[in-house]
Amino acid sequence: MKNLDQLTSSLHPSPLNRRNFLEQTGKGLVAATLMGSVTSVAGQPIQGPGKQKILPSDLVPVQLKPIDHPSEKPEAPPPTPAPPEKRIGFAIVGLGKLTLNQLLPAFGSCKKCKLVALVSGNRAKAEKVAAQYGVATKNIYNYQNFDEIKNNPEIDVVYIVLPNGMHAEYTIRAAQAGKHVLCEKPMANTSKEAQQMIDACKKADKKLMIAYRIQYEPYNNLAKQWTRDKKFGKVKIIEAVNVQNTGDPNQWRLKKSLSGGGSMPDIGIYCLNTARFLLGEEPDWVFANIYSTPNDPRFKEVEESVMFQLHFPSGTLVNNVTCYGVHDSKRYRAYADNGGWFGLDPAFSYSGLKMEASQIMEEKEYKLNPSMEEKDQFALEMDHMAMCVNDNKQPFTPGEEGLQDMKLIEAVYKSAKEGKPVQLEKITTLDTFRGSKPEKS
């Protein structure tokens, strides 16, 4: 049995108008045929005029003298951003709620990337946003002239923040334009589309990363460390919940052609992907049930509630709940065999994450609430993508990671339809679909 010092030793010391939008962007969502691509020059990423590679010497921190007593929690060092002229240039595709509320403000915390271009079907909105964030008007594009980004050397990475059903088309077009791609999750509507995205980026010799921000966030990484290190013993059970009460029945998330499904691909994917992330394993079977409230106009095309279990080769069983029709809750808890449990509540929110743990030691139960400096999750993931482009590395959450989730989501739907468990491909390696580890945040 571990004592309290051992238990704590691993802590770090340190509204877009969618109706108009969809009318303007056309009916065909996926460009299935690859028409040829703009590849990199001499095998190197296309970069802006005079842009040089970020070197370690560009990221030397300013040293400050500590002012607190050594017994206090040490402060994090000052940020070490790269010079603006060396940062990787990002174009954001889609100016909806996530972009305006989270992504654009996150650039203020980024160290290795910068905002250089916007893509929107609403020119007036784009010009207003461009003025707010210092984007040149010449770097505003729409969905018809999107392919002209190939002529803009300031753009290195395209971040796609569109309805799920449009991810494949714009990933393929971005790759053909010679740009690296960071794409929101879920990766696509189907595993077939996800594979097309991977193939297009490989053909163009461009990187493809899926925006799994949880895998870059410090608290979730600590939970992963505790799981892998068996800090509380072997984790045998994980329960995960991600539910919310969705409103407007006319929003794109409730249209199957645009979303691919309801609560499962939109928010249930957090439960699915986090379990895989914590354990490093891939499940060998899934069993699911789906239910939607009859006559609720929100769920004419997509599902309301999904309960699904995942079994992993090590014996760990994961129970997941996701729903579009109940009060918001986002949490998970991992139960181990040595008298302890740990998890996050909230776990999947954009900010305000809180960690909790409990263990029996010397006939007493000790509760822990680890506290770490909060990091902007979107800045962390964008900086990781910038680092991968700069250093020519495979992203930690590449297209293959997104493809695996799409395959598992399809298995969830199949199990619910057939009313029985679905056996999955047997995979025995750890972190099979992940690339280069992100820098310590």
C-alpha positions in Angstrom: 0.0 0.0 0.0 1.4 3.4 -1.0 1.7 6.2 1.5 0.4 9.7 0.9 3.8 11.0 -0.2 4.1 8.3 -2.8 0.5 8.9 -3.9 1.2 12.6 -4.7 4.7 12.3 -6.0 3.6 12.2 -9.6 1.8 15.5 -9.5 3.4 18.3 -11.5 5.3 20.8 -9.3 5.1 23.0 -11.5 -23.9 32.0 -34.0 -22.6 31.3 -37.4 -25.8 31.3 -39.6 -25.6 27.7 -40.6 -28.6 27.8 -42.9 -27.0 30.4 -45.1 -23.6 28.8 -44.7 -24.8 25.4 -45.9 -26.7 26.9 -48.8 -23.6 28.7 -50.0 -21.3 25.8 -49.7 -23.0 23.5 -52.1 -24.7 20.1 -52.0 -21.8 17.8 -52.6 -19.9 17.3 -49.4 -17.1 15.0 -50.3 -14.7 15.3 -53.2 -14.1 11.6 -53.7 -11.8 11.8 -56.6 -8.3 13.2 -56.0 -7.5 15.5 -59.0 -3.8 15.9 -58.3 -2.0 17.7 -55.5 0.5 20.5 -54.8 3.4 18.8 -53.0 6.0 20.3 -50.8 9.1 21.8 -52.3 12.1 19.5 -52.1 10.3 17.5 -49.5 10.1 20.5 -47.1 6.9 22.2 -45.9 5.9 25.3 -47.9 6.5 28.3 -45.6 6.0 32.0 -45.9 8.6 34.5 -47.3 11.6 34.6 -45.1 10.2 32.2 -42.6 12.8 30.2 -40.9 12.6 27.0 -38.8 12.0 27.5 -35.1 15.2 26.5 -33.2 15.7 25.7 -29.5 17.6 29.0 -29.2 14.4 30.8 -30.1 12.6 29.4 -27.1 15.0 30.2 -24.2 12.9 31.3 -21.2 13.5 34.5 -19.3 14.8 33.7 -15.8 12.9 35.2 -12.9 14.1 35.1 -9.3 11.6 33.1 -7.0 9.8 35.3 -4.4 7.9 32.6 -2.5 9.2 30.3 0.2 10.5 27.0 -1.0 7.7 25.2 0.8 5.1 26.8 -1.6 4.0 25.4 -4.9 6.5 26.8 -7.5 5.1 29.1 -10.2 5.4 28.1 -13.8 8.2 29.9 -15.8 7.3 32.7 -18.1 6.0 31.7 -21.6 8.7 31.2 -24.3 7.0 32.1 -27.6 8.8 31.9 -30.9 9.4 35.2 -32.8 6.3 36.0 -34.9 8.2 35.7 -38.2 9.1 32.1 -37.4 5.7 30.9 -36.2 3.6 28.5 -38.3 0.7 30.2 -40.1 -2.8 28.9 -39.6 -5.9 29.5 -41.7 -9.2 28.8 -39.8 -12.0 27.4 -41.9 -15.4 28.2 -40.4 -16.4 31.1 -38.1 -18.9 29.4 -35.8 -19.2 29.3 -32.0 -16.1 27.1 -31.4 -13.9 29.3 -33.6 -15.1 32.6 -32.1 -15.3 31.5 -28.5 -12.3 29.2 -28.2 -9.9 29.0 -31.1 -9.3 32.6 -32.0 -8.7 33.7 -28.4 -6.4 30.6 -28.0 -3.9 32.1 -30.4 -3.0 34.6 -27.6 -1.6 31.7 -25.7 0.2 29.9 -28.6 4.0 29.9 -28.7 4.7 28.4 -32.1 1.8 29.3 -34.4 -0.2 32.4 -35.5 -3.4 33.2 -37.2 -2.9 34.4 -40.8 -6.1 33.6 -42.7 -9.9 33.1 -42.4 -12.3 31.1 -44.5 -16.1 31.9 -44.2 -19.2 32.1 -46.3 -20.1 35.4 -44.6 -17.8 38.1 -45.8 -19.1 40.8 -43.4 -18.5 38.6 -40.4 -15.1 37.6 -41.7 -14.0 41.2 -42.2 -15.1 42.0 -38.6 -13.2 39.1 -37.2 -10.2 39.8 -39.3 -10.1 43.4 -38.0 -10.4 42.1 -34.4 -7.5 39.7 -34.8 -5.2 41.5 -37.2 -5.8 39.3 -40.3 -5.1 41.0 -43.6 -8.3 41.3 -45.7 -6.4 39.7 -48.6 -6.2 36.6 -46.5 -10.0 36.2 -46.2 -11.4 33.4 -48.4 -14.8 31.8 -49.0 -15.8 28.3 -49.8 -15.8 28.9 -53.5 -12.3 30.3 -53.8 -10.9 28.2 -51.0 -8.5 26.4 -53.4 -6.7 29.7 -53.9 -4.9 29.2 -50.6 -2.4 27.3 -52.6 -1.0 30.6 -53.8 -0.6 32.0 -50.3 2.8 31.0 -48.7 1.8 32.6 -45.4 -0.6 29.6 -44.8 1.1 26.5 -43.6 -1.8 24.7 -41.8 -5.5 24.7 -42.4 -7.7 24.1 -39.3 -11.1 22.8 -40.4 -13.9 23.7 -38.0 -16.9 22.8 -40.2 -19.9 20.3 -39.8 -18.6 16.8 -39.7 -19.9 15.9 -43.1 -17.7 18.5 -44.7 -14.4 17.5 -43.1 -13.5 15.1 -45.9 -14.1 17.6 -48.7 -12.1 20.4 -47.2 -9.3 18.2 -45.9 -8.8 16.8 -49.4 -8.9 20.3 -51.0 -6.5 21.6 -48.4 -4.0 18.8 -49.0 -4.3 19.3 -52.8 -3.5 23.0 -52.2 -0.3 21.9 -50.5 -1.3 22.6 -46.9 -1.1 20.6 -43.7 -4.4 19.9 -42.0 -5.7 20.0 -38.4 -9.3 18.8 -38.4 -11.9 18.9 -35.7 -13.4 15.7 -34.4 -15.2 13.5 -35.2 -12.9 13.1 -38.1 -15.7 12.5 -40.6 -19.1 11.0 -41.1 -17.8 7.5 -42.0 -14.6 5.5 -41.8 -14.5 5.5 -45.6 -14.3 9.3 -45.6 -11.7 9.2 -42.9 -9.5 6.9 -45.0 -9.9 9.2 -48.0 -8.6 12.1 -45.9 -5.6 10.1 -44.8 -4.9 9.0 -48.4 -5.2 12.6 -49.7 -2.7 14.0 -47.2 -0.2 11.2 -47.8 -0.4 11.7 -51.5 0.3 15.4 -51.0 3.0 14.7 -48.4 1.2 16.7 -45.9 0.5 16.1 -42.2 -3.0 15.4 -40.9 -3.9 15.8 -37.2 -7.2 15.3 -35.5 -8.0 17.9 -32.8 -8.3 15.6 -29.7 -7.5 18.4 -27.3 -8.0 16.1 -24.2 -4.9 14.2 -25.2 -2.8 17.4 -24.8 -4.4 18.6 -21.5 -2.4 18.3 -18.2 -5.0 16.8 -15.9 -6.0 14.1 -18.4 -2.3 13.4 -19.0 -1.9 12.9 -15.3 -4.8 10.5 -15.3 -3.1 8.6 -18.1 0.1 8.5 -16.1 -1.6 7.1 -13.1 -3.4 4.5 -15.2 -0.3 3.3 -17.0 1.9 3.4 -13.8 -0.8 1.6 -11.7 -0.6 4.3 -9.1 -3.7 3.0 -7.5 -3.3 -0.6 -8.7 -4.6 -2.0 -12.0 -7.6 -0.1 -13.4 -10.3 -2.6 -13.9 -13.4 -0.4 -14.4 -13.8 3.0 -16.0 -17.2 4.8 -16.1 -17.5 7.9 -18.4 -20.4 10.3 -18.9 -20.8 13.1 -21.5 -24.3 14.4 -21.7 -26.0 17.7 -22.5 -29.4 19.1 -23.3 -29.3 20.1 -27.0 -31.8 22.9 -28.1 -32.7 24.1 -31.6 -33.9 21.1 -33.6 -32.9 22.9 -36.9 -29.1 23.0 -36.0 -26.7 21.1 -38.2 -25.8 18.7 -35.4 -29.2 17.1 -35.7 -29.1 16.6 -39.4 -27.6 13.2 -40.2 -26.0 14.2 -43.5 -24.0 16.9 -41.8 -23.3 15.3 -38.4 -23.1 11.6 -39.2 -25.1 10.9 -36.1 -26.3 12.4 -32.8 -24.8 12.3 -29.4 -22.5 9.4 -30.2 -20.1 11.1 -32.7 -20.5 14.5 -31.2 -19.9 14.0 -27.5 -19.8 10.3 -27.0 -16.5 10.2 -28.8 -14.9 11.9 -25.8 -15.8 8.9 -23.6 -14.6 6.5 -26.3 -11.3 8.3 -27.1 -10.4 9.1 -23.5 -10.7 5.4 -22.5 -8.4 4.4 -25.3 -6.0 7.3 -24.3 -5.9 6.3 -20.7 -5.3 2.6 -21.3 -3.2 2.8 -24.5 -5.1 -0.3 -25.6 -7.7 -0.9 -28.3 -11.0 -2.6 -27.3 -11.7 -6.1 -28.5 -15.5 -5.9 -28.3 -18.3 -3.4 -27.9 -21.9 -3.7 -26.8 -24.4 -0.8 -27.2 -28.0 0.3 -26.8 -29.6 3.4 -28.3 -32.8 5.2 -27.4 -34.5 8.4 -28.6 -37.6 10.0 -27.0 -40.6 9.4 -29.4 -42.0 12.5 -31.2 -39.1 14.7 -30.0 -38.4 16.9 -33.1 -34.7 17.0 -32.2 -34.3 13.3 -32.9 -36.0 12.7 -36.2 -32.7 11.9 -37.9 -30.1 11.2 -35.2 -30.0 9.4 -31.8 -30.6 11.0 -28.4 -29.0 8.5 -26.0 -26.3 5.8 -26.2 -25.1 3.5 -23.6 -22.1 1.4 -24.7 -19.5 -0.9 -23.1 -16.0 -1.5 -24.3 -13.9 -4.4 -23.2 -10.1 -4.2 -23.5 -7.6 -7.1 -23.8 -6.1 -6.5 -20.3 -9.6 -7.1 -18.9 -10.6 -3.5 -18.2 -14.3 -2.8 -18.8 -15.5 0.7 -19.7 -19.1 1.8 -19.3 -20.1 4.9 -21.3 -23.2 7.1 -21.4 -23.9 9.9 -23.8 -27.1 11.8 -24.4 -28.5 14.9 -26.1 -31.5 15.3 -23.9 -30.5 15.7 -20.2 -28.7 18.3 -18.1 -25.0 18.8 -18.8 -22.5 16.6 -17.1 -19.0 15.6 -18.2 -17.0 13.3 -16.0 -15.1 10.0 -15.8 -13.8 7.8 -13.0 -11.3 5.0 -13.1 -11.6 2.3 -10.4 -8.4 0.3 -9.5 -7.9 -2.9 -7.5 -5.7 -1.5 -4.7 -8.4 0.5 -2.8 -8.4 3.6 -4.9 -10.1 5.5 -7.7 -9.4 8.7 -9.6 -10.9 10.8 -12.3 -12.1 14.2 -13.5 -15.3 16.1 -12.9 -15.8 18.1 -15.1 -13.6 16.1 -17.5 -14.3 17.2 -21.1 -15.1 20.9 -20.7 -13.0 23.6 -22.5 -11.9 25.0 -19.1 -12.3 24.5 -15.3 -11.4 20.9 -15.2 -11.1 19.4 -11.8 -9.3 16.2 -10.7 -10.3 14.0 -7.8 -8.9 10.8 -6.2 -9.4 8.5 -3.2 -7.4 5.7 -1.6 -7.6 3.7 1.6 -4.4 3.8 3.5 -3.8 2.6 7.1 -7.6 2.1 7.5 -8.4 5.7 6.5 -9.7 7.1 3.3 -7.7 10.0 1.9 -9.3 12.3 -0.7 -7.1 14.3 -3.1 -7.9 17.2 -5.4 -4.7 17.8 -7.4 -4.3 21.3 -8.6 -2.2 22.4 -11.6 -1.9 25.5 -13.6 -4.7 25.6 -16.2 -3.6 25.5 -19.8 -5.5 26.5 -22.9 -6.3 23.2 -24.5 -6.7 24.6 -28.0 -3.4 26.4 -27.8 -1.7 23.2 -26.7 -3.0 21.2 -29.6 -2.3 24.0 -32.2 1.2 24.4 -30.9 1.8 20.6 -31.2 0.7 20.7 -34.8 3.0 23.7 -35.4 5.9 21.7 -33.8 5.2 18.7 -36.0 5.3 20.9 -39.1 8.4 22.7 -37.9 10.3 19.5 -37.0 8.7 17.2 -39.6 7.2 14.8 -37.1 4.0 12.7 -37.1 1.3 14.4 -34.9 0.5 12.6 -31.7 -3.2 12.3 -32.8 -2.8 11.7 -36.6 -5.5 10.8 -39.0 -5.1 7.1 -38.1 -6.2 7.9 -34.5 -9.4 9.5 -35.9 -10.0 6.6 -38.3 -9.9 4.2 -35.4 -12.6 6.1 -33.5 -14.7 6.2 -36.7 -14.5 2.4 -37.0 -15.4 2.0 -33.3 -18.4 4.4 -33.6 -19.6 2.3 -36.6 -19.3 -0.8 -34.4 -21.4 0.9 -31.7 -24.2 1.5 -34.2 -23.9 -2.0 -35.5 -24.1 -3.5 -32.0 -27.2 -1.4 -31.1 -28.9 -2.4 -34.3 -28.2 -6.1 -33.9 -28.7 -6.2 -30.2 -25.5 -8.1 -29.4 -21.8 -7.5 -28.8 -19.6 -6.8 -31.9 -16.2 -8.4 -31.9 -13.4 -6.0 -33.0 -10.0 -6.4 -34.7 -7.5 -7.7 -32.2 -4.7 -5.2 -31.6 -2.1 -6.0 -29.0 0.3 -3.1 -29.2 0.0 0.1 -27.1 -0.7 3.5 -28.5 -0.9 1.9 -31.9 -2.4 4.8 -33.8 -0.5 7.7 -32.1 2.5 9.6 -33.3 5.2 11.8 -31.7 4.6 12.6 -28.1 3.7 16.2 -27.4 6.0 18.4 -25.4 5.4 18.6 -21.7 2.8 21.3 -21.0 
